[in-house]
Amino acid sequence: MSAFEHLKKVLAETGTLTPEAVTAAEGEHGALSDEEKFWLESEKHKKETENRQTITMDDYLKASAVLDSAPEGSDEYNQALAIVEKFESGG
């Protein structure tokens, strides 16, 4: 099995590739071509984008309301805070 085939399998199973996994695969199976590296990065980005949760304005407004009414430190407050912070950071 080539490094490319091995890494395609890892990406399909885990949804991501670490630099360590790429280095290990290249050490064990041989170097990747530039085209293979490009393809793997493209697929990795696509999978990460598909798995990312998008926070809508409606989600943000609801979470903001919870922050105003829920006791600070409660589970409900902390979940709402995570939504607000993610939305405000562009996530």
The first five atom37 places (N, CA, C, CB, O) and aatype in JSON, in Angstrom:
{
  "aatype": [12, 15, 0, 13, 6, 8, 10, 11, 11, 19, 10, 0, 6, 16, 7, 16, 10, 16, 14, 6, 0, 19, 16, 0, 0, 6, 7, 6, 8, 7, 0, 10, 15, 3, 6, 6, 11, 13, 17, 10, 6, 15, 6, 11, 8, 11, 11, 6, 16, 6, 2, 1, 5, 16, 9, 16, 12, 3, 3, 18, 10, 11, 0, 15, 0, 19, 10, 3, 15, 0, 14, 6, 7, 15, 3, 6, 18, 2, 5, 0, 10, 0, 9, 19, 6, 11, 13, 6, 15, 7, 7],
  "atom_mask": [
    [1, 1, 1, 1, 1],
    [1, 1, 1, 1, 1],
    [1, 1, 1, 1, 1],
    [1, 1, 1, 1, 1],
    [1, 1, 1, 1, 1],
    [1, 1, 1, 1, 1],
    [1, 1, 1, 1, 1],
    [1, 1, 1, 1, 1],
    [1, 1, 1, 1, 1],
    [1, 1, 1, 1, 1],
    [1, 1, 1, 1, 1],
    [1, 1, 1, 1, 1],
    [1, 1, 1, 1, 1],
    [1, 1, 1, 1, 1],
    [1, 1, 1, 0, 1],
    [1, 1, 1, 1, 1],
    [1, 1, 1, 1, 1],
    [1, 1, 1, 1, 1],
    [1, 1, 1, 1, 1],
    [1, 1, 1, 1, 1],
    [1, 1, 1, 1, 1],
    [1, 1, 1, 1, 1],
    [1, 1, 1, 1, 1],
    [1, 1, 1, 1, 1],
    [1, 1, 1, 1, 1],
    [1, 1, 1, 1, 1],
    [1, 1, 1, 0, 1],
    [1, 1, 1, 1, 1],
    [1, 1, 1, 1, 1],
    [1, 1, 1, 0, 1],
    [1, 1, 1, 1, 1],
    [1, 1, 1, 1, 1],
    [1, 1, 1, 1, 1],
    [1, 1, 1, 1, 1],
    [1, 1, 1, 1, 1],
    [1, 1, 1, 1, 1],
    [1, 1, 1, 1, 1],
    [1, 1, 1, 1, 1],
    [1, 1, 1, 1, 1],
    [1, 1, 1, 1, 1],
    [1, 1, 1, 1, 1],
    [1, 1, 1, 1, 1],
    [1, 1, 1, 1, 1],
    [1, 1, 1, 1, 1],
    [1, 1, 1, 1, 1],
    [1, 1, 1, 1, 1],
    [1, 1, 1, 1, 1],
    [1, 1, 1, 1, 1],
    [1, 1, 1, 1, 1],
    [1, 1, 1, 1, 1],
    [1, 1, 1, 1, 1],
    [1, 1, 1, 1, 1],
    [1, 1, 1, 1, 1],
    [1, 1, 1, 1, 1],
    [1, 1, 1, 1, 1],
    [1, 1, 1, 1, 1],
    [1, 1, 1, 1, 1],
    [1, 1, 1, 1, 1],
    [1, 1, 1, 1, 1],
    [1, 1, 1, 1, 1],
    [1, 1, 1, 1, 1],
    [1, 1, 1, 1, 1],
    [1, 1, 1, 1, 1],
    [1, 1, 1, 1, 1],
    [1, 1, 1, 1, 1],
    [1, 1, 1, 1, 1],
    [1, 1, 1, 1, 1],
    [1, 1, 1, 1, 1],
    [1, 1, 1, 1, 1],
    [1, 1, 1, 1, 1],
    [1, 1, 1, 1, 1],
    [1, 1, 1, 1, 1],
    [1, 1, 1, 0, 1],
    [1, 1, 1, 1, 1],
    [1, 1, 1, 1, 1],
    [1, 1, 1, 1, 1],
    [1, 1, 1, 1, 1],
    [1, 1, 1, 1, 1],
    [1, 1, 1, 1, 1],
    [1, 1, 1, 1, 1],
    [1, 1, 1, 1, 1],
    [1, 1, 1, 1, 1],
    [1, 1, 1, 1, 1],
    [1, 1, 1, 1, 1],
    [1, 1, 1, 1, 1],
    [1, 1, 1, 1, 1],
    [1, 1, 1, 1, 1],
    [1, 1, 1, 1, 1],
    [1, 1, 1, 1, 1],
    [1, 1, 1, 0, 1],
    [1, 1, 1, 0, 1]
  ],
  "atom_positions": [
    [[0.86, -1.18, 0.0], [0.0, 0.0, 0.0], [0.9, 1.24, 0.0], [-0.97, 0.0, 1.24], [1.87, 1.32, 0.75]],
    [[0.57, 2.19, -0.84], [1.34, 3.44, -0.91], [0.96, 4.36, 0.25], [1.11, 4.15, -2.26], [-0.07, 4.17, 0.9]],
    [[1.8, 5.35, 0.49], [1.51, 6.34, 1.54], [0.2, 7.04, 1.22], [2.65, 7.36, 1.67], [-0.6, 7.31, 2.12]],
    [[-0.03, 7.34, -0.06], [-1.26, 8.03, -0.47], [-2.49, 7.19, -0.14], [-1.21, 8.34, -1.97], [-3.45, 7.7, 0.44]],
    [[-2.46, 5.91, -0.5], [-3.6, 5.03, -0.21], [-3.82, 4.88, 1.3], [-3.38, 3.64, -0.85], [-4.95, 4.89, 1.78]],
    [[-2.72, 4.75, 2.03], [-2.81, 4.64, 3.49], [-3.45, 5.9, 4.09], [-1.41, 4.41, 4.11], [-4.34, 5.8, 4.94]],
    [[-3.0, 7.07, 3.65], [-3.53, 8.32, 4.2], [-4.97, 8.57, 3.77], [-2.65, 9.49, 3.78], [-5.74, 9.16, 4.53]],
    [[-5.34, 8.14, 2.57], [-6.75, 8.25, 2.15], [-7.63, 7.43, 3.1], [-6.92, 7.76, 0.68], [-8.72, 7.86, 3.47]],
    [[-7.16, 6.25, 3.47], [-7.89, 5.39, 4.39], [-8.02, 6.04, 5.77], [-7.2, 4.03, 4.5], [-9.1, 6.04, 6.36]],
    [[-6.91, 6.58, 6.27], [-6.92, 7.26, 7.57], [-7.89, 8.45, 7.54], [-5.5, 7.74, 7.95], [-8.66, 8.65, 8.48]],
    [[-7.84, 9.22, 6.48], [-8.71, 10.39, 6.35], [-10.18, 9.96, 6.31], [-8.36, 11.19, 5.08], [-11.02, 10.61, 6.93]],
    [[-10.48, 8.9, 5.6], [-11.86, 8.41, 5.54], [-12.36, 7.93, 6.9], [-11.97, 7.28, 4.52], [-13.52, 8.13, 7.24]],
    [[-11.48, 7.3, 7.67], [-11.87, 6.75, 8.96], [-11.97, 7.81, 10.06], [-10.88, 5.7, 9.38], [-12.87, 7.76, 10.89]],
    [[-11.03, 8.78, 10.05], [-10.97, 9.74, 11.15], [-11.5, 11.12, 10.81], [-9.58, 9.87, 11.62], [-11.89, 11.88, 11.7]],
    [[-11.53, 11.45, 9.52], [-11.99, 12.77, 9.1], [-10.93, 13.85, 9.15], [0.0, 0.0, 0.0], [-11.21, 15.01, 8.87]],
    [[-9.7, 13.47, 9.52], [-8.61, 14.44, 9.58], [-7.27, 13.73, 9.41], [-8.64, 15.23, 10.91], [-7.19, 12.51, 9.52]],
    [[-6.25, 14.51, 9.16], [-4.88, 14.0, 9.08], [-3.98, 14.92, 9.89], [-4.39, 13.9, 7.61], [-4.06, 16.14, 9.77]],
    [[-3.13, 14.33, 10.7], [-2.16, 15.12, 11.45], [-0.84, 15.12, 10.69], [-1.98, 14.57, 12.9], [-0.56, 14.19, 9.93]],
    [[-0.02, 16.14, 10.91], [1.31, 16.13, 10.28], [2.12, 14.89, 10.68], [2.07, 17.4, 10.66], [2.92, 14.38, 9.89]],
    [[1.92, 14.43, 11.89], [2.63, 13.24, 12.36], [2.21, 12.0, 11.57], [2.38, 13.02, 13.85], [3.04, 11.15, 11.25]],
    [[0.91, 11.9, 11.26], [0.41, 10.75, 10.49], [0.99, 10.77, 9.08], [-1.13, 10.76, 10.43], [1.34, 9.72, 8.53]],
    [[1.09, 11.95, 8.5], [1.65, 12.08, 7.14], [3.12, 11.69, 7.15], [1.49, 13.53, 6.6], [3.57, 10.92, 6.3]],
    [[3.87, 12.2, 8.12], [5.3, 11.89, 8.22], [5.51, 10.39, 8.43], [5.94, 12.68, 9.37], [6.38, 9.79, 7.81]],
    [[4.71, 9.79, 9.3], [4.84, 8.36, 9.57], [4.52, 7.54, 8.33], [3.91, 7.95, 10.73], [5.22, 6.57, 8.02]],
    [[3.48, 7.91, 7.6], [3.1, 7.18, 6.39], [4.17, 7.29, 5.32], [1.76, 7.7, 5.85], [4.49, 6.32, 4.64]],
    [[4.73, 8.49, 5.18], [5.8, 8.67, 4.19], [7.04, 7.86, 4.58], [6.16, 10.16, 4.05], [7.72, 7.31, 3.72]],
    [[7.34, 7.8, 5.87], [8.49, 7.02, 6.33], [8.3, 5.53, 6.1], [0.0, 0.0, 0.0], [9.25, 4.81, 5.81]],
    [[7.06, 5.08, 6.24], [6.77, 3.66, 6.11], [6.51, 3.23, 4.67], [5.58, 3.3, 6.97], [6.89, 2.13, 4.26]],
    [[5.85, 4.11, 3.89], [5.38, 3.71, 2.55], [6.02, 4.49, 1.4], [3.9, 3.88, 2.48], [5.79, 4.14, 0.24]],
    [[6.79, 5.51, 1.68], [7.4, 6.31, 0.62], [6.78, 7.69, 0.54], [0.0, 0.0, 0.0], [5.72, 7.96, 1.1]],
    [[7.46, 8.56, -0.18], [7.07, 9.97, -0.26], [5.8, 10.17, -1.08], [8.2, 10.8, -0.85], [5.49, 9.38, -1.98]],
    [[5.09, 11.23, -0.75], [3.9, 11.64, -1.51], [4.32, 12.6, -2.63], [2.85, 12.31, -0.58], [5.26, 13.37, -2.47]],
    [[3.62, 12.53, -3.74], [3.84, 13.51, -4.8], [3.13, 14.81, -4.42], [3.33, 12.99, -6.18], [2.29, 14.82, -3.52]],
    [[3.47, 15.89, -5.1], [2.8, 17.16, -4.84], [1.3, 17.06, -5.1], [3.41, 18.28, -5.7], [0.5, 17.63, -4.35]],
    [[0.91, 16.34, -6.15], [-0.51, 16.17, -6.47], [-1.24, 15.4, -5.37], [-0.66, 15.43, -7.81], [-2.37, 15.74, -5.02]],
    [[-0.58, 14.38, -4.83], [-1.19, 13.61, -3.75], [-1.35, 14.47, -2.49], [-0.34, 12.36, -3.43], [-2.38, 14.41, -1.82]],
    [[-0.33, 15.27, -2.17], [-0.42, 16.16, -1.01], [-1.56, 17.16, -1.19], [0.92, 16.91, -0.8], [-2.32, 17.42, -0.26]],
    [[-1.66, 17.72, -2.39], [-2.72, 18.68, -2.68], [-4.09, 18.02, -2.52], [-2.56, 19.25, -4.1], [-4.99, 18.6, -1.91]],
    [[-4.25, 16.82, -3.06], [-5.53, 16.11, -2.97], [-5.89, 15.84, -1.52], [-5.49, 14.8, -3.77], [-7.03, 16.06, -1.1]],
    [[-4.93, 15.36, -0.74], [-5.19, 15.05, 0.67], [-5.58, 16.31, 1.45], [-3.94, 14.4, 1.31], [-6.52, 16.27, 2.25]],
    [[-4.87, 17.41, 1.22], [-5.2, 18.67, 1.91], [-6.6, 19.15, 1.52], [-4.16, 19.75, 1.59], [-7.35, 19.63, 2.36]],
    [[-6.93, 19.02, 0.25], [-8.25, 19.42, -0.24], [-9.35, 18.6, 0.42], [-8.32, 19.28, -1.76], [-10.35, 19.15, 0.89]],
    [[-9.18, 17.29, 0.47], [-10.17, 16.42, 1.09], [-10.26, 16.66, 2.6], [-9.82, 14.96, 0.82], [-11.35, 16.64, 3.17]],
    [[-9.12, 16.9, 3.23], [-9.1, 17.19, 4.67], [-9.89, 18.46, 4.95], [-7.63, 17.34, 5.19], [-10.71, 18.5, 5.87]],
    [[-9.66, 19.49, 4.16], [-10.38, 20.76, 4.33], [-11.88, 20.55, 4.11], [-9.83, 21.83, 3.36], [-12.69, 21.09, 4.86]],
    [[-12.24, 19.79, 3.1], [-13.65, 19.55, 2.81], [-14.33, 18.83, 3.98], [-13.8, 18.72, 1.52], [-15.43, 19.19, 4.38]],
    [[-13.66, 17.81, 4.52], [-14.24, 17.07, 5.65], [-14.36, 17.96, 6.89], [-13.39, 15.84, 5.97], [-15.36, 17.9, 7.6]],
    [[-13.35, 18.77, 7.15], [-13.41, 19.67, 8.31], [-14.53, 20.69, 8.16], [-12.06, 20.38, 8.51], [-15.2, 21.03, 9.13]],
    [[-14.73, 21.18, 6.95], [-15.79, 22.15, 6.68], [-17.15, 21.5, 6.84], [-15.64, 22.73, 5.27], [-18.07, 22.12, 7.39]],
    [[-17.3, 20.27, 6.38], [-18.58, 19.56, 6.5], [-18.93, 19.3, 7.96], [-18.52, 18.23, 5.74], [-20.1, 19.33, 8.33]],
    [[-17.92, 19.06, 8.78], [-18.15, 18.72, 10.19], [-18.3, 19.94, 11.1], [-17.03, 17.86, 10.69], [-18.63, 19.79, 12.27]],
    [[-18.06, 21.11, 10.56], [-18.11, 22.32, 11.39], [-19.56, 22.75, 11.58], [-17.29, 23.47, 10.74], [-20.33, 22.83, 10.62]],
    [[-19.92, 23.02, 12.8], [-21.26, 23.5, 13.12], [-21.31, 25.0, 12.86], [-21.64, 23.16, 14.59], [-20.45, 25.75, 13.33]],
    [[-22.32, 25.43, 12.12], [-22.49, 26.85, 11.85], [-23.48, 27.43, 12.84], [-22.97, 27.08, 10.39], [-24.56, 26.88, 13.06]],
    [[-23.12, 28.54, 13.44], [-23.99, 29.23, 14.39], [-24.75, 30.31, 13.61], [-23.16, 29.85, 15.59], [-24.15, 31.19, 13.0]],
    [[-26.06, 30.22, 13.64], [-26.88, 31.21, 12.93], [-27.13, 32.42, 13.83], [-28.23, 30.59, 12.47], [-26.89, 32.38, 15.04]],
    [[-27.61, 33.48, 13.23], [-27.96, 34.68, 14.0], [-29.06, 34.35, 15.0], [-28.42, 35.83, 13.05], [-29.04, 34.86, 16.12]],
    [[-30.0, 33.5, 14.61], [-31.08, 33.1, 15.52], [-30.51, 32.36, 16.73], [-32.11, 32.21, 14.79], [-30.91, 32.6, 17.87]],
    [[-29.54, 31.43, 16.48], [-28.88, 30.72, 17.58], [-28.19, 31.71, 18.52], [-27.85, 29.7, 17.03], [-28.28, 31.59, 19.74]],
    [[-27.51, 32.68, 17.92], [-26.78, 33.69, 18.69], [-27.74, 34.51, 19.56], [-26.0, 34.62, 17.74], [-27.47, 34.74, 20.74]],
    [[-28.85, 34.93, 18.98], [-29.8, 35.75, 19.74], [-30.44, 34.96, 20.89], [-30.9, 36.29, 18.82], [-30.63, 35.49, 21.98]],
    [[-30.77, 33.71, 20.63], [-31.33, 32.86, 21.68], [-30.31, 32.65, 22.81], [-31.78, 31.48, 21.1], [-30.65, 32.72, 23.99]],
    [[-29.07, 32.39, 22.42], [-28.02, 32.18, 23.43], [-27.77, 33.45, 24.23], [-26.72, 31.71, 22.76], [-27.53, 33.39, 25.43]],
    [[-27.83, 34.59, 23.56], [-27.65, 35.87, 24.27], [-28.75, 36.08, 25.3], [-27.63, 37.04, 23.27], [-28.49, 36.57, 26.4]],
    [[-29.95, 35.7, 24.95], [-31.07, 35.82, 25.89], [-30.87, 34.91, 27.1], [-32.41, 35.49, 25.2], [-31.18, 35.29, 28.23]],
    [[-30.34, 33.72, 26.86], [-30.07, 32.79, 27.96], [-29.01, 33.39, 28.89], [-29.59, 31.42, 27.42], [-29.11, 33.24, 30.11]],
    [[-28.01, 34.05, 28.33], [-26.97, 34.67, 29.16], [-27.56, 35.73, 30.08], [-25.88, 35.29, 28.29], [-27.08, 35.94, 31.2]],
    [[-28.61, 36.4, 29.62], [-29.25, 37.42, 30.43], [-30.1, 36.84, 31.56], [-30.11, 38.3, 29.57], [-30.31, 37.49, 32.58]],
    [[-30.6, 35.59, 31.37], [-31.55, 35.06, 32.34], [-31.03, 33.88, 33.17], [-32.78, 34.63, 31.62], [-31.5, 33.68, 34.29]],
    [[-30.1, 33.12, 32.67], [-29.62, 31.93, 33.39], [-28.57, 32.31, 34.43], [-29.04, 30.9, 32.41], [-27.83, 33.27, 34.24]],
    [[-28.51, 31.56, 35.52], [-27.49, 31.83, 36.54], [-26.08, 31.57, 35.98], [-27.73, 30.96, 37.79], [-25.83, 30.55, 35.35]],
    [[-25.2, 32.51, 36.23], [-23.83, 32.38, 35.73], [-23.19, 31.12, 36.31], [-22.99, 33.63, 36.08], [-23.3, 30.86, 37.51]],
    [[-22.52, 30.36, 35.44], [-21.87, 29.13, 35.87], [-22.72, 27.89, 35.71], [0.0, 0.0, 0.0], [-22.21, 26.77, 35.82]],
    [[-24.03, 28.05, 35.44], [-24.88, 26.88, 35.23], [-24.56, 26.25, 33.88], [-26.38, 27.28, 35.31], [-23.94, 26.88, 33.03]],
    [[-24.99, 25.0, 33.68], [-24.75, 24.32, 32.4], [-25.4, 25.08, 31.25], [-25.3, 22.88, 32.45], [-24.8, 25.24, 30.19]],
    [[-26.62, 25.54, 31.48], [-27.34, 26.3, 30.46], [-26.57, 27.58, 30.09], [-28.77, 26.65, 30.96], [-26.45, 27.91, 28.91]],
    [[-26.06, 28.26, 31.08], [-25.29, 29.48, 30.85], [-24.01, 29.18, 30.07], [-24.95, 30.16, 32.19], [-23.68, 29.88, 29.11]],
    [[-23.3, 28.14, 30.49], [-22.03, 27.79, 29.84], [-22.23, 27.37, 28.38], [-21.34, 26.67, 30.62], [-21.42, 27.72, 27.53]],
    [[-23.31, 26.63, 28.1], [-23.6, 26.24, 26.72], [-23.92, 27.47, 25.88], [-24.77, 25.25, 26.67], [-23.46, 27.58, 24.74]],
    [[-24.71, 28.37, 26.42], [-25.05, 29.6, 25.7], [-23.81, 30.46, 25.49], [-26.12, 30.4, 26.47], [-23.65, 31.05, 24.42]],
    [[-22.96, 30.54, 26.47], [-21.73, 31.32, 26.35], [-20.84, 30.77, 25.24], [-20.97, 31.33, 27.69], [-20.24, 31.53, 24.49]],
    [[-20.76, 29.46, 25.13], [-19.95, 28.83, 24.07], [-20.49, 29.2, 22.7], [-19.93, 27.3, 24.24], [-19.71, 29.46, 21.78]],
    [[-21.8, 29.23, 22.54], [-22.43, 29.61, 21.27], [-22.13, 31.06, 20.95], [-23.95, 29.37, 21.32], [-21.74, 31.38, 19.82]],
    [[-22.31, 31.94, 21.92], [-22.06, 33.37, 21.71], [-20.59, 33.61, 21.34], [-22.42, 34.18, 22.99], [-20.3, 34.35, 20.4]],
    [[-19.68, 33.0, 22.05], [-18.25, 33.18, 21.78], [-17.87, 32.66, 20.4], [-17.41, 32.48, 22.85], [-17.09, 33.29, 19.7]],
    [[-18.43, 31.51, 20.02], [-18.12, 30.96, 18.71], [-18.64, 31.86, 17.6], [-18.71, 29.55, 18.58], [-17.96, 32.09, 16.61]],
    [[-19.87, 32.37, 17.77], [-20.45, 33.26, 16.76], [-19.63, 34.54, 16.65], [-21.91, 33.6, 17.11], [-19.36, 35.0, 15.54]],
    [[-19.25, 35.12, 17.77], [-18.53, 36.38, 17.77], [-17.1, 36.22, 17.24], [-18.5, 36.96, 19.17], [-16.5, 37.2, 16.79]],
    [[-16.56, 35.01, 17.29], [-15.21, 34.79, 16.77], [-15.23, 34.44, 15.27], [-14.52, 33.67, 17.56], [-14.18, 34.21, 14.67]],
    [[-16.42, 34.41, 14.69], [-16.52, 34.13, 13.26], [-16.78, 32.68, 12.94], [0.0, 0.0, 0.0], [-16.81, 32.3, 11.77]],
    [[-16.97, 31.86, 13.96], [-17.19, 30.43, 13.74], [-18.6, 30.14, 13.53], [0.0, 0.0, 0.0], [-18.97, 28.98, 13.33]]
  ]
}
